[in-house]
Amino acid sequence: MCGIVAYIGNRQAYSVVLKGLKRLEYRGYDSAGLALMNGELSVYKKQGKVSDLENYLHEVGQAKLHAPIGIGHTRWATHGEPNDVNAHPHYSGNKELAIIHNGIIENYDALRTELISKGHQFESETDTEVLIHFIEDIKEHEDLSLEEAVRVALTRVIGAYAICVVSAQEPNTLIAARKGSPLVLGLGKDEFFLASDATPIVEYTSDVVYLNDNEVCVIKDGKFTIKDIHTELETAPYIQTLDIELEAIEKGGFEHFMLKEIYEQPKSISDCMRGRINAETATMMLGGIREYIDNMVEANRIIIIGCGTSWHAGLVAEYLFEDLCRIPVEVEYASEFRYRNPVITPGDVVIAISQSGETADTLAAIELARVRGAIVLGVCNVVGSSIARASHAGSYTHAGPEIGVASTKAFTAQLTVLTMFAMLVGHRKGTLDENAYQQLIKEMSLIPEKVEKALKLDAHIKYISDLYKDATNSIYLGRGHNFPVALEGALKLKEISYIHAEGYPAAEMKHGPIALIDEEMPVVVVATRDSSYEKVVSNIQEVKARKGQVIAIVTEGDGLIASMADHVLEIPATNQLLTPLVSVIPLQLLSYHIAVLRGCNVDQPRNLAKSVTVE
């Protein structure tokens, strides 16, 4: 969940690393730091945002910051509270080594006890400081080079890591390694970049190598090698070309990344369908899963795994697959799935959903599913990510970089891919007839236009947000395909405004939650015209009978609900299978405006980080 960035070359490392940390700050923002090496190894770190570190460095003075090698880190705290001491980078005991680390060293306590018995003293509470002391101890007592000491240490630790290590004794060397946490190497002309993802690199080069688990990268004297940590064998790097434009990771005139990404959804959904859906010929193709389409058709069941927003996308997909394909579906939290003893058979298909493609729990669940013989298909956004490589096949969402911590365009892009999955399988299986299939394809092609229209509700949503910004609790209700949308709307409000919110199937309100409703309780109801419409109308009447305040998402022209709700937000009529792609838009805007009006940092909500790469 932390962000790491490193540079070695002819530029000023300070400026490259600091700019990289700003681009990686969505991965963690409770402290930041960097280490620079130019004759001597110097570490500068500060609790707070990257801007706090930058202000501190201004006091240090530019003269001390000139260096061709630098490593930097922006932290999401795991071991030890956020403060200056626990911030990265961490020195070794002799101050000749420094390290940055994303991940968790699970056996750090045992290592710490062992090292203390040897005379090591620790300043921080972190597992990372233990790791650099361990590397130092191995280097000194076994008389090894830095490269060998790092490799040996990593064969003896348990846990996940992406690390970069520098040494004052080897001033032209930068060493990096990964296991379970992402790390990408950027290749420039006589210079190299390392980062948790490509966003700090794209400004300088489009040529990258994504390190695999259990690989160590040694950059020395203008060259790089990649070796397997355990076998010590050199591996041939697979150089890829980045498909990211620099403009995509800038705010582009929007006040926040989250708002920009909400407004990007007509384009991101179109990009997701481009080359896959042809509305004129009413045909569809998903090359990424072509080889496994028959496995899906013949599946005993489909198991969908994800976390957070991705889990909600999976819940919508459950309705889609069961409606269109008549295949039993189970939707699992990856974090629970991996620790159960789930029944998985070779006839099962597992669909793993993750925006980053690096979610630790989802990766572990994939590993378990593969061991037990299931076919695993990945749905993720980041090309070359761990989930993309761990799956048998899958599809990228092509949503473009998502910097805001609260997922918005990732959700609708995931839904777009999952909808296409279900349509293809249903058509191939014969449970979705040709006419219905072609009609759905045409309806899908209209979704970007309908999302564009839903975005025009923004000003009215801002007005409603001002009325409810001081609420302390809220309830979100939906039925059928819109029940997961209610869950997603409640999650967004919790994530960025810190208002307690719960999502429920509308009919479940009578089984307990209705006790919470009074004149102070805003109730957001997704009430579009579909097969559950009359039932939802009854649920709204029950809320109003208890003086609840109703904000209803309705289909254009709905006068019935308008006559009973306190506020209505009209969205274009859509096939009920596709409604979640449009009905979620007002909920995203509602949470955004409420959070802004409450003075919250919507792009970097407290205690959260974008990519959960640790348990």
C-alpha positions as CSV (number, residue, x, y, z in Angstrom):
1,M,0.0,0.0,0.0
2,C,3.0,2.3,0.3
3,G,4.5,3.9,-2.7
4,I,8.2,3.6,-3.5
5,V,10.3,5.3,-6.2
6,A,14.0,5.3,-7.0
7,Y,16.3,6.8,-9.6
8,I,19.9,6.3,-10.7
9,G,21.4,8.2,-13.6
10,N,22.5,11.7,-14.7
11,R,19.6,13.8,-13.5
12,Q,19.1,15.2,-10.1
13,A,17.6,12.3,-8.2
14,Y,15.9,14.7,-5.7
15,S,13.6,16.2,-8.2
16,V,12.7,12.9,-10.0
17,V,12.0,11.1,-6.7
18,L,10.0,13.9,-5.1
19,K,7.8,14.3,-8.2
20,G,7.4,10.5,-8.2
21,L,6.3,10.5,-4.6
22,K,3.6,13.1,-5.4
23,R,2.3,10.8,-8.1
24,L,2.4,7.8,-5.8
25,E,0.8,9.5,-2.8
26,Y,-2.5,7.8,-3.4
27,R,-0.8,4.6,-2.2
28,G,-0.1,6.1,1.3
29,Y,0.1,9.6,2.8
30,D,0.9,9.5,6.5
31,S,4.6,10.2,6.1
32,A,7.2,10.4,3.4
33,G,11.0,10.4,3.0
34,L,13.9,10.0,0.7
35,A,17.6,9.0,0.8
36,L,20.2,10.6,-1.5
37,M,23.7,9.5,-2.2
38,N,26.5,11.7,-3.4
39,G,29.7,10.8,-1.6
40,E,27.7,10.2,1.6
41,L,24.3,8.7,2.3
42,S,21.7,11.1,3.7
43,V,18.1,10.4,4.8
44,Y,15.4,13.0,5.0
45,K,11.9,12.1,6.2
46,K,8.8,13.7,7.7
47,Q,5.4,12.8,9.1
48,G,2.5,14.0,6.9
49,K,2.1,14.5,3.2
50,V,4.7,14.7,0.6
51,S,4.2,18.5,0.7
52,D,5.4,18.4,4.3
53,L,8.6,16.6,3.2
54,E,9.1,19.1,0.4
55,N,8.8,22.0,2.8
56,Y,11.3,20.4,5.1
57,L,13.7,19.8,2.2
58,H,13.5,23.5,1.4
59,E,14.9,24.2,4.8
60,V,17.7,21.7,4.2
61,G,18.8,23.6,1.1
62,Q,19.4,22.7,-2.5
63,A,23.2,22.4,-2.0
64,K,22.8,19.3,0.1
65,L,20.3,17.6,-2.2
66,H,22.4,17.2,-5.4
67,A,22.8,13.5,-6.0
68,P,22.6,11.1,-9.0
69,I,21.0,8.3,-6.9
70,G,17.9,8.6,-4.7
71,I,15.2,6.4,-3.2
72,G,11.9,7.7,-1.9
73,H,8.8,6.4,0.0
74,T,5.3,7.6,0.9
75,R,3.9,5.5,3.7
76,W,0.6,3.8,4.7
77,A,1.4,2.7,8.2
78,T,1.4,-1.0,9.2
79,H,4.1,-1.4,11.8
80,G,4.3,1.6,14.0
81,E,2.3,4.8,14.1
82,P,2.9,7.6,11.6
83,N,5.7,9.8,12.8
84,D,9.2,11.0,11.7
85,V,11.0,8.0,13.1
86,N,8.8,5.3,11.6
87,A,8.9,7.0,8.2
88,H,11.0,5.5,5.4
89,P,13.8,5.3,4.3
90,H,15.5,3.4,7.2
91,Y,19.2,3.3,7.9
92,S,21.1,0.2,8.8
93,G,22.9,0.3,12.2
94,N,26.1,1.6,10.8
95,K,24.3,4.2,8.6
96,E,25.9,2.8,5.5
97,L,22.8,1.2,4.0
98,A,19.3,2.6,3.5
99,I,16.1,0.9,2.4
100,I,12.5,1.7,1.3
101,H,9.9,-1.1,1.5
102,N,6.3,-1.7,0.5
103,G,4.9,-4.9,2.2
104,I,5.1,-6.7,5.5
105,I,7.9,-8.9,6.9
106,E,5.9,-11.4,9.0
107,N,8.8,-12.8,10.9
108,Y,10.3,-9.5,11.8
109,D,9.8,-9.9,15.5
110,A,11.9,-13.1,15.7
111,L,14.5,-11.4,13.5
112,R,14.5,-8.4,15.7
113,T,15.0,-10.5,18.9
114,E,17.9,-12.3,17.2
115,L,19.5,-9.1,16.0
116,I,19.2,-7.4,19.4
117,S,21.0,-10.4,21.0
118,K,23.8,-9.6,18.5
119,G,24.0,-5.9,19.7
120,H,21.8,-4.2,17.1
121,Q,19.8,-1.2,18.4
122,F,16.6,0.0,16.7
123,E,15.1,3.4,16.5
124,S,11.7,2.7,15.0
125,E,8.9,0.2,15.5
126,T,8.9,-0.9,11.9
127,D,9.6,-4.3,10.3
128,T,11.5,-2.5,7.5
129,E,14.3,-1.3,9.9
130,V,14.6,-4.9,11.0
131,L,15.1,-6.0,7.4
132,I,17.9,-3.5,6.7
133,H,19.7,-4.4,9.9
134,F,19.3,-8.1,8.9
135,I,20.9,-7.3,5.5
136,E,23.7,-5.4,7.2
137,D,24.3,-8.3,9.6
138,I,24.6,-10.8,6.8
139,K,26.8,-8.5,4.8
140,E,29.3,-8.0,7.6
141,H,29.3,-11.5,9.2
142,E,29.3,-13.5,6.0
143,D,31.6,-11.0,4.1
144,L,29.2,-10.6,1.1
145,S,28.6,-8.0,-1.5
146,L,25.5,-5.9,-1.1
147,E,23.8,-7.8,-3.9
148,E,24.5,-11.2,-2.2
149,A,23.6,-9.9,1.3
150,V,20.2,-8.7,0.0
151,R,19.6,-12.0,-1.8
152,V,20.5,-14.1,1.2
153,A,18.4,-12.0,3.5
154,L,15.3,-12.3,1.3
155,T,15.6,-16.1,1.2
156,R,15.3,-16.0,5.0
157,V,12.4,-13.6,5.5
158,I,8.7,-14.4,5.4
159,G,6.2,-12.0,4.0
160,A,5.7,-9.6,1.1
161,Y,8.0,-6.9,-0.1
162,A,9.0,-4.5,-2.8
163,I,12.3,-3.0,-1.7
164,C,15.1,-0.7,-3.0
165,V,18.5,-0.7,-1.2
166,V,21.5,1.6,-1.6
167,S,24.9,1.5,0.1
168,A,27.4,4.2,0.8
169,Q,30.2,1.6,0.1
170,E,28.8,0.9,-3.4
171,P,27.9,4.3,-4.6
172,N,27.1,3.3,-8.2
173,T,24.7,0.5,-7.2
174,L,20.9,0.3,-6.7
175,I,19.3,-3.0,-5.7
176,A,15.6,-3.8,-5.9
177,A,13.5,-6.9,-5.3
178,R,9.9,-7.9,-5.1
179,K,7.6,-10.6,-3.7
180,G,3.9,-10.0,-3.4
181,S,4.2,-6.2,-3.9
182,P,4.4,-4.5,-7.3
183,L,7.6,-3.1,-8.7
184,V,8.3,-1.7,-12.2
185,L,11.7,-0.8,-13.7
186,G,11.9,2.0,-16.2
187,L,14.6,2.0,-18.8
188,G,16.0,5.3,-20.0
189,K,19.2,6.3,-21.7
190,D,22.0,5.8,-19.2
191,E,19.4,6.0,-16.4
192,F,16.9,3.8,-14.6
193,F,13.7,4.4,-12.6
194,L,12.0,2.1,-10.1
195,A,8.5,2.6,-8.8
196,S,5.4,0.8,-7.4
197,D,3.6,1.6,-10.6
198,A,4.3,3.3,-13.9
199,T,2.9,6.8,-13.0
200,P,6.3,8.3,-11.8
201,I,8.0,6.7,-14.8
202,V,5.9,7.7,-17.8
203,E,7.2,11.2,-18.0
204,Y,10.8,9.9,-18.6
205,T,10.4,6.7,-20.6
206,S,7.9,4.3,-22.1
207,D,10.1,1.2,-21.8
208,V,9.5,-0.8,-18.7
209,V,10.1,-4.2,-17.1
210,Y,7.6,-5.5,-14.6
211,L,9.6,-7.5,-12.0
212,N,8.2,-10.9,-11.1
213,D,7.9,-12.4,-7.6
214,N,11.2,-13.6,-6.2
215,E,13.3,-11.5,-8.6
216,V,16.1,-9.2,-7.6
217,C,17.3,-6.4,-9.9
218,V,20.8,-5.1,-9.7
219,I,21.6,-1.7,-11.4
220,K,25.3,-1.1,-11.4
221,D,27.6,1.0,-13.6
222,G,24.9,1.9,-16.1
223,K,23.7,-1.7,-16.6
224,F,21.0,-3.9,-15.0
225,T,20.5,-7.6,-14.4
226,I,17.6,-9.5,-13.0
227,K,18.1,-12.7,-11.1
228,D,15.9,-15.3,-9.4
229,I,16.4,-14.9,-5.6
230,H,16.5,-18.6,-4.9
231,T,18.4,-20.0,-7.9
232,E,20.6,-17.0,-8.6
233,L,20.0,-17.6,-12.3
234,E,19.8,-14.6,-14.5
235,T,16.4,-14.1,-16.2
236,A,15.8,-12.4,-19.5
237,P,13.9,-9.2,-19.1
238,Y,10.6,-8.7,-20.9
239,I,10.5,-5.1,-22.0
240,Q,7.0,-3.6,-22.5
241,T,5.9,-0.3,-23.8
242,L,3.7,1.8,-21.5
243,D,0.3,2.8,-22.8
244,I,-0.2,5.8,-20.5
245,E,-0.3,9.4,-21.5
246,L,1.1,12.0,-19.1
247,E,-2.1,13.9,-19.2
248,A,-4.0,10.9,-17.8
249,I,-2.3,11.3,-14.5
250,E,-2.9,15.0,-14.1
251,K,-6.0,16.7,-12.8
252,G,-6.8,18.4,-16.1
253,G,-8.5,21.4,-14.5
254,F,-10.7,19.5,-12.1
255,E,-10.5,20.3,-8.4
256,H,-9.9,16.7,-7.5
257,F,-8.9,13.5,-9.2
258,M,-12.1,11.8,-8.0
259,L,-14.3,14.3,-9.8
260,K,-12.2,14.1,-12.9
261,E,-12.5,10.3,-12.9
262,I,-16.3,10.4,-12.4
263,Y,-16.5,12.7,-15.4
264,E,-14.2,10.4,-17.4
265,Q,-16.7,7.5,-17.3
266,P,-18.3,8.1,-20.7
267,K,-14.8,7.8,-22.2
268,S,-13.6,4.9,-20.0
269,I,-16.7,2.8,-20.7
270,S,-16.3,3.5,-24.4
271,D,-12.6,2.6,-24.2
272,C,-13.5,-0.6,-22.4
273,M,-15.9,-1.5,-25.3
274,R,-13.7,-0.3,-28.1
275,G,-12.7,-3.1,-30.4
276,R,-14.9,-5.5,-28.5
277,I,-18.4,-4.3,-29.4
278,N,-19.7,-3.4,-32.9
279,A,-23.1,-1.8,-32.6
280,E,-23.6,-1.7,-36.4
281,T,-23.2,-5.4,-36.9
282,A,-24.5,-6.3,-33.4
283,T,-21.4,-8.4,-32.7
284,M,-19.0,-8.8,-29.8
285,M,-15.5,-10.2,-29.3
286,L,-13.3,-10.6,-26.2
287,G,-10.0,-12.0,-27.4
288,G,-8.6,-12.3,-23.9
289,I,-11.0,-15.0,-22.9
290,R,-11.6,-16.7,-26.3
291,E,-9.6,-19.8,-25.4
292,Y,-11.6,-20.3,-22.2
293,I,-15.1,-19.4,-23.3
294,D,-16.1,-23.0,-23.5
295,N,-14.9,-23.6,-19.9
296,M,-17.3,-20.8,-18.8
297,V,-20.2,-22.3,-20.9
298,E,-19.6,-25.7,-19.3
299,A,-18.8,-24.5,-15.8
300,N,-20.3,-26.2,-12.8
301,R,-20.4,-22.7,-11.2
302,I,-18.7,-19.4,-11.4
303,I,-16.9,-18.0,-8.3
304,I,-16.3,-14.3,-8.3
305,I,-13.7,-12.9,-5.9
306,G,-12.8,-9.3,-5.1
307,C,-12.5,-6.7,-2.3
308,G,-14.4,-3.5,-1.7
309,T,-15.7,-1.9,-4.8
310,S,-14.6,-4.9,-6.9
311,W,-16.7,-7.1,-4.7
312,H,-19.7,-4.9,-5.4
313,A,-19.0,-5.2,-9.2
314,G,-19.0,-9.0,-8.7
315,L,-22.4,-8.9,-7.0
316,V,-23.9,-7.2,-10.0
317,A,-22.2,-9.8,-12.2
318,E,-23.9,-12.6,-10.1
319,Y,-27.3,-11.3,-11.4
320,L,-26.0,-11.0,-14.9
321,F,-24.5,-14.5,-15.1
322,E,-27.5,-16.2,-13.5
323,D,-30.0,-14.2,-15.7
324,L,-28.2,-14.6,-19.0
325,C,-26.2,-17.9,-18.6
326,R,-28.2,-19.9,-16.0
327,I,-24.9,-20.8,-14.2
328,P,-24.8,-20.8,-10.4
329,V,-22.6,-18.0,-9.1
330,E,-21.0,-17.3,-5.7
331,V,-19.4,-14.0,-4.9
332,E,-16.7,-14.1,-2.2
333,Y,-14.7,-11.6,-0.4
334,A,-11.1,-12.6,-1.3
335,S,-10.0,-11.9,2.2
336,E,-12.4,-14.5,3.6
337,F,-12.2,-17.0,0.7
338,R,-8.4,-17.5,1.1
339,Y,-8.7,-18.4,4.8
340,R,-11.6,-20.8,4.4
341,N,-11.3,-24.3,3.1
342,P,-13.5,-23.6,0.1
343,V,-14.9,-26.4,-2.1
344,I,-13.3,-25.8,-5.5
345,T,-13.4,-28.4,-8.3
346,P,-11.7,-28.5,-11.8
347,G,-15.1,-27.7,-13.3
348,D,-15.3,-24.3,-11.6
349,V,-14.4,-21.0,-13.1
350,V,-13.0,-18.2,-10.8
351,I,-13.2,-14.6,-11.9
352,A,-10.8,-12.4,-10.0
353,I,-11.6,-8.6,-10.0
354,S,-9.1,-5.9,-9.0
355,Q,-8.5,-2.4,-10.2
356,S,-4.8,-2.4,-9.5
357,G,-4.2,-6.1,-10.3
358,E,-2.1,-6.2,-7.1
359,T,-4.6,-6.8,-4.3
360,A,-2.9,-9.2,-1.9
361,D,-6.0,-11.1,-0.8
362,T,-7.2,-11.6,-4.3
363,L,-3.8,-12.8,-5.5
364,A,-3.7,-15.4,-2.7
365,A,-7.3,-16.5,-3.6
366,I,-6.2,-17.0,-7.2
367,E,-3.3,-19.1,-6.1
368,L,-5.6,-21.3,-4.0
369,A,-8.1,-21.7,-6.9
370,R,-5.4,-22.6,-9.4
371,V,-3.9,-25.2,-7.0
372,R,-7.4,-26.8,-6.8
373,G,-7.8,-27.0,-10.5
374,A,-10.2,-24.1,-11.3
375,I,-9.8,-21.9,-14.4
376,V,-9.0,-18.4,-13.3
377,L,-9.9,-15.3,-15.3
378,G,-8.7,-11.9,-14.3
379,V,-10.5,-8.6,-14.7
380,C,-8.1,-5.7,-13.9
381,N,-7.0,-2.3,-15.1
382,V,-3.2,-2.4,-14.9
383,V,-1.3,-4.0,-17.8
384,G,1.4,-6.3,-16.6
385,S,0.0,-6.5,-13.0
386,S,0.4,-9.5,-10.8
387,I,-3.3,-10.7,-11.2
388,A,-3.0,-10.4,-15.0
389,R,0.0,-12.7,-14.9
390,A,-1.4,-15.1,-12.3
391,S,-4.6,-15.7,-14.2
392,H,-5.1,-18.2,-17.0
393,A,-6.6,-15.4,-19.1
394,G,-8.8,-12.4,-18.7
395,S,-9.6,-8.9,-19.9
396,Y,-8.2,-5.5,-19.1
397,T,-10.7,-2.8,-18.4
398,H,-8.8,0.0,-20.2
399,A,-10.1,2.6,-17.8
400,G,-6.9,4.5,-17.7
401,P,-5.1,5.5,-14.5
402,E,-7.3,5.9,-11.4
403,I,-5.6,8.2,-8.9
404,G,-8.4,8.9,-6.5
405,V,-8.5,6.4,-3.7
406,A,-12.2,5.9,-3.9
407,S,-12.9,3.9,-7.1
408,T,-15.4,5.3,-9.5
409,K,-14.5,4.7,-13.2
410,A,-12.9,1.4,-12.1
411,F,-16.3,0.2,-10.9
412,T,-18.2,1.0,-14.2
413,A,-15.3,-0.4,-16.3
414,Q,-15.3,-3.6,-14.3
415,L,-19.1,-3.9,-14.8
416,T,-18.7,-3.3,-18.5
417,V,-16.2,-6.2,-18.8
418,L,-18.3,-8.5,-16.6
419,T,-21.5,-7.7,-18.6
420,M,-19.7,-8.6,-21.8
421,F,-18.5,-11.8,-20.2
422,A,-22.1,-12.8,-19.3
423,M,-23.5,-11.8,-22.7
424,L,-20.9,-13.8,-24.6
425,V,-21.3,-16.9,-22.4
426,G,-25.1,-16.7,-22.5
427,H,-25.1,-16.4,-26.3
428,R,-22.6,-19.3,-26.8
429,K,-24.6,-21.4,-24.4
430,G,-28.0,-20.6,-26.0
431,T,-29.6,-19.2,-22.9
432,L,-29.5,-15.7,-24.5
433,D,-31.2,-15.8,-27.8
434,E,-29.9,-14.0,-30.9
435,N,-32.4,-11.2,-30.9
436,A,-31.9,-10.5,-27.2
437,Y,-28.1,-10.7,-27.6
438,Q,-28.1,-8.2,-30.5
439,Q,-30.5,-5.9,-28.6
440,L,-28.2,-5.9,-25.5
441,I,-25.2,-5.1,-27.7
442,K,-27.0,-2.1,-29.1
443,E,-28.1,-1.0,-25.6
444,M,-24.5,-1.4,-24.3
445,S,-23.2,0.9,-27.1
446,L,-25.6,3.6,-25.8
447,I,-24.4,3.5,-22.2
448,P,-21.6,6.2,-22.5
449,E,-24.2,8.6,-23.9
450,K,-26.5,7.8,-21.0
451,V,-23.8,8.2,-18.4
452,E,-23.0,11.6,-20.0
453,K,-26.6,12.6,-19.5
454,A,-26.6,11.4,-15.8
455,L,-23.5,13.6,-15.2
456,K,-25.7,16.7,-16.0
457,L,-27.4,16.1,-12.6
458,D,-24.2,17.4,-11.0
459,A,-25.5,20.9,-10.0
460,H,-28.7,19.5,-8.6
461,I,-26.8,16.8,-6.7
462,K,-24.5,19.5,-5.2
463,Y,-27.7,21.4,-4.0
464,I,-29.0,18.2,-2.3
465,S,-25.6,17.5,-0.8
466,D,-25.6,20.8,1.0
467,L,-28.9,19.8,2.7
468,Y,-27.5,16.5,4.0
469,K,-23.8,17.2,4.6
470,D,-24.3,17.3,8.3
471,A,-26.0,13.9,8.6
472,T,-24.4,11.4,10.9
473,N,-26.1,8.3,9.4
474,S,-27.7,7.3,6.1
475,I,-29.3,4.2,4.5
476,Y,-29.0,3.2,0.9
477,L,-31.7,0.8,-0.6
478,G,-31.9,-1.1,-3.8
479,R,-33.4,-4.3,-5.2
480,G,-32.2,-6.8,-7.8
481,H,-29.4,-5.5,-10.0
482,N,-29.5,-2.2,-8.1
483,F,-28.9,-3.7,-4.6
484,P,-25.1,-3.9,-5.2
485,V,-25.3,-0.3,-6.4
486,A,-26.8,0.7,-3.1
487,L,-23.9,-1.0,-1.3
488,E,-21.5,0.8,-3.5
489,G,-23.1,4.2,-2.9
490,A,-23.0,3.6,0.9
491,L,-19.3,2.6,0.6
492,K,-18.4,5.7,-1.3
493,L,-20.1,7.9,1.3
494,K,-18.3,6.2,4.2
495,E,-14.9,6.2,2.4
496,I,-14.7,9.9,1.7
497,S,-17.1,11.8,3.9
498,Y,-16.8,9.7,7.1
499,I,-20.6,9.6,7.4
500,H,-21.9,6.2,8.6
501,A,-23.9,4.6,5.8
502,E,-25.3,1.2,5.2
503,G,-26.7,-0.4,2.1
504,Y,-29.5,-2.9,2.2
505,P,-31.8,-4.8,-0.1
506,A,-34.9,-2.6,0.1
507,A,-37.1,-5.5,1.3
508,E,-34.8,-6.2,4.2
509,M,-35.5,-2.8,5.7
510,K,-38.5,-4.3,7.5
511,H,-36.3,-6.9,9.1
512,G,-34.5,-4.5,11.4
513,P,-33.1,-1.3,9.8
514,I,-36.5,0.4,9.7
515,A,-36.0,1.0,13.4
516,L,-33.3,3.5,12.5
517,I,-35.6,5.7,10.4
518,D,-36.7,9.1,11.7
519,E,-36.9,12.6,10.4
520,E,-33.1,13.0,10.6
521,M,-32.3,9.9,8.5
522,P,-31.6,10.4,4.8
523,V,-32.6,7.3,2.8
524,V,-31.1,7.0,-0.7
525,V,-33.2,4.7,-2.9
526,V,-32.3,3.4,-6.3
527,A,-35.8,3.1,-7.7
528,T,-35.5,2.8,-11.5
529,R,-38.3,1.2,-13.5
530,D,-37.6,-2.6,-13.6
531,S,-39.2,-5.8,-12.5
532,S,-39.0,-4.7,-8.8
533,Y,-40.4,-1.2,-9.3
534,E,-43.7,-1.6,-7.5
535,K,-42.0,-3.3,-4.5
536,V,-39.5,-0.4,-4.2
537,V,-42.4,2.1,-4.4
538,S,-43.9,0.3,-1.4
539,N,-40.5,0.5,0.4
540,I,-40.4,4.3,-0.1
541,Q,-43.9,4.7,1.3
542,E,-42.8,2.8,4.4
543,V,-39.9,5.2,4.8
544,K,-42.0,8.2,4.4
545,A,-44.6,6.9,6.9
546,R,-41.8,7.1,9.4
547,K,-40.8,10.6,8.4
548,G,-37.5,9.5,6.7
549,Q,-36.0,11.9,4.1
550,V,-35.9,10.1,0.7
551,I,-33.5,10.8,-2.1
552,A,-34.6,8.7,-5.1
553,I,-32.7,7.7,-8.2
554,V,-35.5,7.2,-10.8
555,T,-36.1,6.7,-14.5
556,E,-36.7,9.8,-16.5
557,G,-40.4,10.8,-16.4
558,D,-41.3,9.0,-13.2
559,G,-44.0,11.1,-11.7
560,L,-45.2,8.5,-9.1
561,I,-42.0,8.5,-7.0
562,A,-41.5,12.2,-7.6
563,S,-44.8,12.7,-5.7
564,M,-43.6,11.0,-2.6
565,A,-39.8,11.4,-2.4
566,D,-38.2,14.5,-1.0
567,H,-35.7,14.6,-3.9
568,V,-35.5,12.8,-7.2
569,L,-32.6,12.4,-9.6
570,E,-33.7,11.2,-13.0
571,I,-31.5,9.0,-15.2
572,P,-32.1,7.8,-18.7
573,A,-34.2,4.7,-19.2
574,T,-31.9,1.6,-19.6
575,N,-32.3,-2.1,-19.9
576,Q,-32.5,-3.3,-16.3
577,L,-29.4,-5.6,-16.8
578,L,-27.4,-2.4,-17.6
579,T,-29.0,0.0,-15.2
580,P,-26.1,-0.2,-12.6
581,L,-23.8,1.4,-15.1
582,V,-25.9,4.5,-15.0
583,S,-27.6,4.5,-11.6
584,V,-24.3,4.5,-9.8
585,I,-23.3,7.9,-11.3
586,P,-25.5,10.1,-9.1
587,L,-24.4,8.2,-6.0
588,Q,-20.7,8.9,-6.8
589,L,-21.5,12.6,-7.3
590,L,-23.5,12.7,-4.1
591,S,-20.7,11.2,-2.0
592,Y,-18.2,13.5,-3.7
593,H,-20.1,16.8,-3.0
594,I,-21.0,15.9,0.5
595,A,-17.4,15.1,1.3
596,V,-16.1,18.3,-0.3
597,L,-18.8,20.4,1.6
598,R,-17.6,18.7,4.8
599,G,-14.0,19.8,4.1
600,C,-12.7,16.2,3.6
601,N,-9.8,15.3,1.4
602,V,-11.7,13.2,-1.2
603,D,-8.6,12.0,-3.1
604,Q,-6.8,10.9,0.1
605,P,-9.4,9.9,2.7
606,R,-8.1,9.2,6.1
607,N,-6.7,5.7,6.9
608,L,-7.1,4.5,3.3
609,A,-4.8,3.8,0.4
610,K,-5.5,2.9,-3.2
611,S,-3.9,-0.5,-3.7
612,V,-4.1,-3.0,-0.8
613,T,-1.0,-5.0,-1.3
614,V,-0.7,-6.2,2.3
615,E,-3.1,-8.2,4.4
